[in-house]
């Protein structure tokens, strides 16, 4: 405010327009140093202090200009007038030059009008409100630069404080350095600089034209071998070009091992006969550690490139020169993007990094495989939107005490989510399991061909049929009436009650123990008949012969009900060498009878009593 001493405010009122104006009288000689007291000034070392009568002062709503200093050296040569028009909502700055004795012959110039703001009283009266109304908080910074000498100031002035020109201060906006970066914008700019400039902008295309130029047989990237066949089954037939696949699982389950084997298969190109470059990026291991694991897995391809980096920008720039067929990133929680707030693994970083990779994959048609960490609840770590961004979400499951691993599809835009891949962890890596039922069947180490209290059920997981063993034990005189493991307790209680009521077996005084071999959870109703058969076998002490399986749902009246995909279940039994299968009577159809030609006997029963008479009689 001390610099505005010679500022003169006045107010003009008329019938059509009201305006608030201020005038700044410019003197040819700069102002003296000012003291904080409004009507006092401090003299410099060379000048004498002016009197209070001649000192500049404030005057509100006056109609005349302030008197010039008494000193003749202070010669008035120009002034600036700033006004706010309420009718138009603009702030107007006008500058005028007075006729000087040495410029009498010079032609007078018209006043300059410069619009510097709109609809803000603070730009005229307030000292700091002008910048605060222009500047966007936390985003942009406004700087006023003189067009004549280049002087810059954070606040707007009617005249340049360095060269004295009127109306030359122009406002410029400077973006702050902490501006947030979007992963999609980054990948778009990077891809534009990579792809040829002559590529036309995308336009809507007919569905028939797109389908006509696609070769469905050779469109996906094949994965050969038993291991590759299991992965391709879950993916829907192979790896789709330009897809973004997320693989999650518990620590140590084998996610990195599986993707390193997949990268080696694609780099070798045995199915196509054309080896291609594959880049394996790891943010958790060094390239020497990855090479040690590749040596244990007997990976010998020359087209597999290792890169240890966590910067997504650097990774995608490396792809410009390498141009790989597939990119593997281990893991997405260790990656980060410059300019995005938060540390690596945070919600914003994971979201923006995944968005950048998705846009990059779609533009370049390069599939990208991601590894994701999981939380204690078993969900993918990071924001929930992560699973919505990617095309495929796979979960790898497995018990630490078991060598078998299961790969399930939770989301798949290019195939079914009902498929299941079965692997076995060996010292040389993961191996595909051709007969998944062997992991659920007991060894049956007894020399006898009969075991009491054991029955085989056939359950479906996706499009694959699995054989599981159910064990039952009936003990008289125990205080514990029932204990189940792997079977819902309500389901087991219902089946026991149906056996007591409809089959007439006296199970009230027996403690019943039920168990599913290999720790599998039986949730499908197709195993009801096998549970009832195991209980009856243990209670009657009558072993069930080998090679007999049970497929049916048990109702409250003791009747046997139909279950889906009966033909596939019975066909799986025939391939595994089973001799007899107990099914509901309604399931014995001509289509199912065709399976009998494979050497399996199909026996239909209406209820539990018929099943007991058919199995537990000599």
C-alpha positions in Angstrom: 0.0 0.0 0.0 3.0 2.3 0.5 3.6 2.3 -3.3 0.1 3.7 -3.9 0.5 7.0 -2.1 0.0 9.1 -5.3 -3.0 7.0 -6.2 -6.2 9.0 -6.4 -9.6 7.4 -6.2 -12.8 8.9 -7.3 -16.3 7.8 -8.0 -18.4 8.8 -10.9 -22.1 8.4 -10.8 -24.6 8.9 -13.6 -28.0 7.6 -14.5 -26.9 4.9 -16.9 -23.5 3.6 -15.7 -21.6 3.4 -12.4 -17.9 3.0 -12.4 -15.1 2.9 -9.8 -11.9 4.5 -11.0 -8.5 5.1 -9.8 -5.8 7.3 -11.2 -2.0 6.9 -10.9 0.0 10.0 -11.5 3.3 9.2 -13.0 6.2 11.5 -12.4 9.4 11.7 -14.4 11.4 11.1 -11.2 11.0 7.9 -9.1 9.3 8.0 -5.7 11.3 8.5 -2.6 11.6 5.9 0.0 8.4 5.7 2.0 7.9 5.1 5.7 5.1 3.0 7.1 3.3 6.1 8.4 0.9 7.2 5.7 1.7 10.9 5.6 5.5 10.8 6.2 8.3 10.0 3.9 12.0 9.4 4.6 14.4 11.5 2.6 17.3 9.9 0.9 20.9 10.8 1.5 20.9 13.3 -1.3 17.5 14.8 -1.1 15.8 16.8 1.5 12.5 15.7 3.1 9.5 17.4 1.5 7.0 19.2 3.7 3.8 17.6 4.9 1.8 20.0 2.8 3.5 18.9 -0.4 3.7 15.2 0.4 1.5 12.9 -1.7 -1.6 11.8 0.1 -4.8 9.7 -0.4 -8.0 11.3 -1.4 -11.3 9.3 -1.8 -14.1 10.1 -4.2 -12.4 13.3 -5.3 -12.9 15.0 -8.6 -9.4 16.5 -9.1 -6.0 15.1 -9.5 -3.5 15.3 -6.6 -1.3 18.3 -6.7 2.2 17.7 -8.0 5.2 18.1 -5.7 6.4 21.6 -5.1 9.8 20.6 -6.4 10.1 21.8 -9.9 12.2 18.8 -10.8 9.1 16.7 -10.4 7.5 17.3 -13.7 4.2 15.6 -14.5 4.3 13.8 -17.9 1.6 11.0 -17.9 -1.0 9.3 -15.8 -2.9 6.0 -15.8 -6.6 5.7 -15.1 -8.2 2.3 -14.2 -12.0 1.9 -14.1 -14.5 -0.9 -13.5 -17.7 -0.7 -15.6 -20.5 -2.5 -13.8 -22.6 -2.6 -17.0 -20.1 -4.5 -19.0 -18.2 -6.2 -16.2 -14.8 -5.1 -17.4 -11.7 -3.4 -15.9 -10.4 -0.7 -18.3 -7.0 0.9 -18.1 -6.4 4.2 -19.9 -3.0 6.0 -20.2 -2.6 9.6 -21.3 0.5 11.7 -22.0 0.6 15.4 -21.2 2.0 17.9 -23.7 5.6 18.4 -22.8 7.5 21.5 -23.9 10.0 19.4 -25.9 7.2 17.4 -27.6 5.0 20.3 -28.8 5.4 19.3 -32.5 4.7 15.7 -31.8 1.2 14.5 -32.7 -0.9 13.6 -29.7 -1.6 9.9 -29.3 -5.1 8.6 -28.5 -5.6 7.0 -25.0 -4.7 3.3 -24.8 -7.5 1.0 -23.6 -6.4 -2.3 -22.2 -8.8 -4.9 -20.8 -7.1 -6.7 -18.0 -9.9 -8.3 -16.0 -13.6 -8.7 -15.6 -16.3 -8.5 -13.0 -14.1 -8.3 -9.9 -13.9 -5.3 -7.6 -10.8 -6.7 -5.9 -8.8 -6.2 -9.1 -9.2 -2.4 -8.6 -9.3 -1.8 -4.9 -7.5 -4.8 -3.3 -3.8 -5.1 -3.4 -3.5 -8.9 -3.2 -6.9 -9.9 -4.4 -6.0 -9.3 -8.0 -3.6 -12.1 -8.2 -5.7 -14.4 -6.0 -8.7 -14.0 -8.3 -6.6 -14.8 -11.4 -4.4 -17.5 -10.1 -5.9 -21.0 -9.7 -5.0 -22.4 -6.4 -2.7 -25.3 -6.5 -2.7 -25.7 -10.3 -1.5 -22.7 -12.2 0.6 -19.5 -11.5 -0.1 -16.2 -13.2 2.8 -13.9 -14.1 2.5 -10.4 -15.7 5.3 -9.7 -18.2 6.0 -6.3 -19.9 6.0 -6.5 -23.7 8.6 -3.8 -24.1 11.4 -4.6 -21.6 10.4 -8.1 -20.4 10.0 -7.1 -16.8 7.9 -9.7 -14.9 5.8 -9.2 -11.8 3.4 -11.4 -9.9 0.9 -8.5 -9.6 -0.6 -6.5 -12.4 0.3 -2.9 -12.7 -1.0 -0.3 -15.1 2.5 0.7 -16.1 5.7 -1.2 -16.2 7.6 -0.5 -13.0 10.9 -0.8 -14.9 10.5 1.0 -18.3 7.4 3.0 -17.5 5.4 2.0 -20.6 1.6 2.0 -20.2 -0.5 -1.1 -20.9 2.3 -3.4 -21.8 1.9 -5.8 -18.8 0.4 -9.0 -20.2 -0.7 -12.0 -18.1 0.8 -15.4 -18.7 -0.1 -18.7 -17.0 2.6 -21.0 -15.9 1.7 -24.6 -15.2 3.0 -25.9 -11.9 5.6 -28.6 -11.8 3.5 -31.0 -9.7 0.8 -31.4 -12.3 -0.8 -34.8 -12.2 0.1 -37.1 -15.1 -2.5 -39.5 -16.6 -1.3 -43.0 -17.6 -3.6 -42.9 -20.7 -2.3 -39.5 -21.8 1.3 -40.7 -21.4 0.9 -43.9 -23.4 -1.0 -42.0 -26.1 1.8 -39.5 -26.6 4.4 -42.2 -26.5 2.6 -44.4 -29.1 2.0 -41.4 -31.4 5.7 -40.7 -31.4 6.4 -44.4 -32.2 3.9 -45.2 -34.9 4.3 -43.9 -38.4 2.8 -40.5 -39.0 1.0 -41.6 -42.2 -1.4 -43.8 -40.3 -4.8 -42.4 -40.6 -7.0 -41.6 -37.7 -9.3 -44.4 -36.6 -12.8 -44.4 -38.0 -15.9 -46.6 -37.3 -15.6 -49.9 -39.2 -18.4 -52.4 -40.0 -18.4 -55.6 -38.0 -18.5 -57.6 -41.2 -15.3 -55.9 -42.5 -13.5 -56.6 -39.2 -14.5 -60.3 -39.1 -13.6 -60.7 -42.8 -10.0 -59.7 -42.3 -9.5 -61.7 -39.2 -8.2 -65.3 -39.2 -9.7 -67.0 -36.2 -7.5 -70.0 -36.5 -4.2 -68.1 -36.4 -5.3 -65.0 -34.6 -4.3 -66.1 -31.1 -0.7 -66.8 -30.0 -0.5 -70.6 -29.4 1.2 -72.2 -26.4 2.5 -75.7 -27.3 3.2 -78.6 -25.0 1.3 -80.0 -22.0 2.2 -77.0 -19.9 1.1 -74.5 -22.7 -2.1 -76.5 -23.3 -3.2 -76.0 -19.7 -2.5 -72.2 -19.8 -4.2 -71.9 -23.2 -7.2 -73.7 -22.0 -7.8 -71.1 -19.2 -7.1 -68.2 -21.6 -9.7 -69.5 -24.0 -7.5 -71.1 -26.7 -4.3 -69.0 -26.6 -3.0 -65.5 -25.9 -4.9 -62.7 -27.7 -2.8 -60.0 -29.3 -3.2 -56.6 -27.6 -4.7 -58.2 -24.4 -3.8 -57.2 -20.9 -3.7 -60.3 -18.6 -3.5 -60.0 -14.8 -2.3 -63.1 -12.8 -2.7 -63.1 -9.0 -1.9 -65.6 -6.3 -0.4 -66.1 -2.9 3.3 -65.5 -2.4 5.4 -68.5 -3.4 2.6 -70.2 -5.4 4.5 -70.0 -8.6 3.3 -66.9 -10.5 6.8 -65.8 -11.6 7.8 -69.3 -12.6 4.7 -69.8 -14.7 5.1 -66.5 -16.6 8.8 -67.1 -17.2 7.9 -70.5 -18.7 5.2 -68.8 -20.8 7.7 -66.2 -22.0 10.2 -68.9 -23.0 7.5 -70.8 -25.0 6.6 -67.7 -26.9 10.2 -66.7 -27.5 11.0 -70.2 -28.9 8.1 -70.1 -31.3 8.0 -73.9 -31.7 4.3 -74.0 -32.7 4.7 -71.3 -35.4 8.4 -71.9 -36.3 9.1 -68.2 -36.0 11.0 -67.2 -32.8 10.1 -63.7 -31.6 11.4 -61.4 -29.0 9.9 -61.4 -25.5 10.8 -58.9 -22.8 10.6 -59.9 -19.2 10.6 -56.9 -16.9 11.0 -57.4 -13.2 10.9 -54.9 -10.4 11.5 -57.4 -7.6 14.5 -59.3 -8.9 17.8 -58.5 -10.6 18.5 -59.9 -14.1 21.1 -62.3 -12.5 18.4 -63.7 -10.2 16.0 -64.1 -13.2 18.8 -65.8 -15.2 19.4 -68.2 -12.3 15.8 -69.2 -12.2 15.7 -69.6 -16.0 18.7 -71.9 -15.8 16.9 -74.1 -13.3 13.9 -74.2 -15.7 16.2 -75.2 -18.6 15.3 -72.0 -20.6 17.8 -71.8 -23.5 16.1 -69.5 -26.0 18.1 -66.5 -27.4 15.1 -64.2 -27.9 14.1 -63.7 -24.2 15.3 -60.3 -23.0 15.5 -59.5 -19.3 15.2 -56.0 -17.9 15.1 -54.9 -14.2 13.2 -51.7 -14.0 10.2 -50.2 -12.2 9.7 -47.0 -14.3 6.8 -47.6 -16.7 8.0 -44.7 -18.9 11.4 -46.3 -19.3 9.9 -49.7 -19.9 7.7 -48.5 -22.8 10.5 -46.5 -24.3 12.7 -49.6 -24.4 9.9 -51.4 -26.3 10.3 -48.9 -29.1 13.7 -50.2 -30.1 13.1 -53.9 -29.1 9.5 -54.2 -30.4 8.8 -57.5 -28.6 6.0 -59.9 -29.3 5.0 -60.2 -25.6 5.8 -58.1 -22.5 5.8 -59.6 -19.0 5.9 -57.3 -16.0 6.6 -58.7 -12.5 4.9 -57.0 -10.7 2.4 -54.2 -11.2 2.6 -53.2 -7.5 6.3 -52.3 -8.0 5.8 -50.1 -11.0 5.4 -46.4 -10.9 4.8 -43.5 -13.3 6.5 -40.1 -13.0 4.2 -37.3 -12.2 1.6 -39.4 -10.5 1.1 -38.8 -6.8 1.8 -41.6 -4.3 4.4 -44.3 -4.0 4.7 -47.4 -6.0 1.9 -49.9 -5.1 -0.5 -47.1 -4.1 -4.0 -46.9 -5.5 -3.2 -44.0 -7.9 0.1 -45.4 -9.1 -1.4 -48.9 -9.8 -4.4 -47.4 -11.6 -2.4 -45.0 -13.8 0.3 -47.6 -14.6 -2.3 -50.1 -15.6 -4.1 -47.6 -17.7 -0.9 -46.7 -19.5 -0.1 -50.3 -20.2 -3.6 -51.0 -21.4 -3.6 -48.1 -23.9 -0.1 -49.2 -25.1 -1.2 -52.8 -25.6 -4.3 -51.7 -27.6 -2.4 -49.3 -29.8 0.6 -51.6 -30.6 -1.3 -55.0 -30.5 1.4 -56.3 -28.1 0.0 -58.5 -25.3 1.1 -57.7 -21.8 1.1 -60.1 -18.9 1.0 -58.6 -15.4 1.7 -60.2 -12.0 -0.4 -58.9 -9.1 0.0 -59.3 -5.4 -2.9 -60.4 -3.2 -4.1 -59.2 0.2 -4.8 -61.3 3.2 -8.4 -61.8 2.0 -7.1 -63.2 -1.3 -8.0 -60.2 -3.5 -5.7 -58.5 -5.9 -3.9 -55.7 -4.1 -4.7 -52.2 -5.2 -7.9 -50.5 -6.3 -10.9 -52.6 -7.3 -10.9 -50.8 -10.6 -7.7 -52.7 -11.5 -9.7 -55.8 -12.3 -12.1 -53.8 -14.5 -9.3 -52.3 -16.5 -7.6 -55.5 -17.6 -9.0 -58.0 -20.1 -8.3 -61.2 -18.2 -7.9 -62.0 -14.5 -6.4 -65.3 -13.5 -5.9 -66.7 -10.0 -3.3 -69.3 -9.2 -4.1 -71.5 -6.2 -2.3 -74.2 -4.3 -1.6 -75.5 -0.9 2.0 -75.3 0.4 1.8 -78.9 1.4 0.8 -80.0 -2.1 2.7 -80.0 -5.3 -0.4 -79.3 -7.4 -1.4 -75.9 -8.6 -4.8 -74.8 -10.0 -5.2 -71.9 -12.5 -8.7 -70.4 -12.7 -10.1 -67.6 -14.8 -12.2 -65.1 -12.8 -12.6 -62.7 -15.7 -12.0 -63.4 -19.4 -13.2 -61.2 -22.3 -12.0 -63.7 -24.8 -13.3 -67.0 -23.4 -15.1 -68.8 -20.7 -14.5 -68.4 -17.0 -15.4 -72.0 -16.3 -12.1 -73.4 -17.4 -9.5 -74.8 -15.0 -5.8 -75.5 -15.5 -4.0 -78.1 -13.4 -0.2 -78.1 -12.9 2.3 -79.9 -10.8 5.3 -78.1 -9.3 8.5 -80.0 -10.0 12.2 -79.1 -9.5 12.3 -78.2 -13.2 9.2 -76.0 -13.1 5.5 -76.4 -13.6 4.2 -79.4 -15.6 0.8 -79.8 -17.0 -1.3 -82.6 -15.5 -3.1 -84.7 -18.2 -5.2 -86.6 -15.7 -6.4 -84.1 -13.0 -8.4 -86.8 -11.1 -5.2 -88.5 -9.9 -4.6 -85.6 -7.5 -7.8 -86.2 -5.7 -7.9 -90.0 -5.7 -6.4 -92.0 -2.8 -3.5 -94.4 -3.4 -5.5 -97.3 -1.9 -2.4 -99.0 -0.6 -4.5 -101.8 0.9 -3.9 -105.2 -0.7 -7.7 -105.8 -0.7 -9.8 -104.8 -3.6 -12.5 -103.5 -1.2 -12.5 -100.6 1.3 -15.4 -99.9 3.6 -16.6 -96.3 4.0 -15.1 -94.9 0.8 -17.0 -93.8 -2.3 -16.0 -91.9 -5.5 -17.9 -88.9 -6.8 -17.6 -87.0 -10.1 -17.8 -83.2 -9.9 -17.4 -80.6 -12.6 -15.2 -77.5 -12.4 -15.8 -75.5 -15.5 -15.7 -77.8 -18.5 -13.5 -80.4 -16.8 -14.6 -83.4 -14.7 -12.8 -84.4 -11.6 -13.0 -87.6 -9.5 -12.8 -87.1 -5.7 -13.0 -89.6 -2.9 -15.3 -89.3 0.1 -14.6 -91.1 3.3 -17.1 -91.9 6.1 -16.8 -93.4 9.5 -19.6 -94.5 11.8 -18.7 -95.0 15.4 -21.2 -96.2 18.1 -21.1 -94.7 21.6 -19.1 -91.5 20.8 -20.1 -88.2 22.4 -19.5 -86.3 19.1 -22.5 -86.9 16.8 -21.1 -85.5 13.6 -17.9 -83.9 12.2 -17.4 -83.0 8.6 -14.3 -81.8 6.6 -14.8 -80.5 3.1 -18.5 -80.9 3.1 -21.1 -78.2 4.1 -22.5 -79.2 7.5 -26.1 -78.5 6.6 -25.8 -80.7 3.5 -24.3 -83.6 5.5 -27.0 -83.3 8.2 -29.7 -83.4 5.5 -28.3 -86.5 3.9 -28.0 -88.3 7.2 -31.6 -87.5 8.1 -32.8 -88.8 4.7 -30.9 -92.1 5.2 -32.5 -92.5 8.6 -36.0 -91.7 7.5 -36.2 -93.0 3.9 -33.6 -95.9 3.9 -34.4 -97.1 7.5 -30.8 -97.2 8.8 -30.5 -96.6 12.5 -27.8 -93.9 12.6 -29.1 -92.1 15.7 -26.7 -93.7 18.1 -23.6 -93.3 15.8 -21.1 -90.6 15.6 -20.5 -89.9 11.9 -17.3 -88.5 10.5 -17.0 -87.3 6.9 -13.9 -86.2 5.0 -13.0 -85.3 1.4 -9.6 -86.6 0.4 -6.9 -84.0 -0.5 -8.6 -81.2 1.3 -11.1 -80.4 -1.5 -14.3 -78.5 -0.7 -17.3 -80.3 -2.2 -19.9 -77.7 -3.1 -21.7 -79.5 -5.9 -24.8 -81.5 -5.3 -23.7 -84.2 -7.7 -21.7 -85.7 -4.7 -24.8 -86.3 -2.6 -25.1 -90.0 -3.7 -21.4 -90.6 -3.0 -21.8 -89.2 0.5 -24.8 -91.4 1.2 -23.0 -94.5 -0.2 -19.9 -93.9 2.0 -22.1 -93.6 5.1 -24.0 -96.7 4.3 -20.7 -98.6 3.6 -19.2 -97.7 6.9 -22.4 -98.4 8.9 -23.1 -101.7 7.2 -19.3 -102.6 7.2 -19.7 -103.5 3.5 -16.8 -102.3 1.3 -17.7 -100.7 -2.1 -15.9 -102.5 -4.9 -13.2 -100.7 -6.9 -14.2 -99.2 -10.1 -17.6 -98.0 -8.9 -18.6 -94.3 -9.0 -21.7 -92.4 -7.9 -23.3 -89.4 -9.7 -26.7 -88.1 -8.4 -28.4 -85.5 -6.2 -30.4 -86.8 -3.2 -33.8 -85.3 -2.5 -35.6 -85.1 0.8 -37.8 -88.0 -0.2 -34.8 -90.2 -0.9 -35.2 -89.9 -4.7 -32.2 -89.5 -7.0 -32.2 -86.4 -9.2 -30.5 -85.5 -12.4 -27.3 -83.3 -12.5 -25.9 -81.3 -15.4 -23.3 -82.6 -17.9 -24.0 -86.2 -17.2 -22.5 -87.4 -20.5 -19.2 -85.7 -19.8 -19.0 -87.1 -16.3 -19.6 -90.7 -17.4 -17.2 -90.3 -20.3 -14.5 -89.3 -17.9 -15.1 -92.4 -15.8 -14.9 -94.5 -18.9 -11.5 -93.0 -19.9 -10.1 -93.7 -16.5 -11.1 -97.3 -16.6 -14.1 -97.4 -14.2 -16.4 -100.4 -14.6 -19.7 -99.2 -13.1 -21.5 -95.9 -12.5 -24.6 -95.4 -10.4 -26.8 -92.7 -11.8 -30.5 -91.6 -11.5 -33.0 -93.6 -13.6 -34.0 -90.5 -15.5 -30.4 -90.0 -16.7 -30.4 -93.3 -18.6 -31.0 -91.9 -22.1 -29.9 -93.1 -25.6 -27.1 -90.5 -25.6 -25.7 -91.8 -22.3 -26.1 -95.4 -23.5 -23.6 -94.7 -26.2 -20.9 -94.4 -23.5 -21.4 -98.0 -22.5 -19.6 -99.0 -25.7 -16.4 -97.8 -24.0 -16.6 -100.6 -21.4 -18.5 -99.0 -18.5 -21.8 -100.3 -17.0 -24.4 -97.6 -16.3 -26.9 -98.6 -13.5 -30.0 -96.4 -13.0 -31.7 -96.2 -9.6 -34.8 -94.3 -8.5 -34.0 -93.8 -4.8 -31.6 -94.7 -2.0 -33.2 -98.1 -1.3 -32.6 -99.3 -4.8 -29.0 -98.0 -4.6 -28.4 -99.9 -1.4 -29.9 -103.1 -2.8 -27.8 -102.8 -6.0 -24.4 -102.1 -4.3 -24.5 -103.6 -0.8 -25.9 -107.1 -1.7 -23.8 -110.1 -2.6 
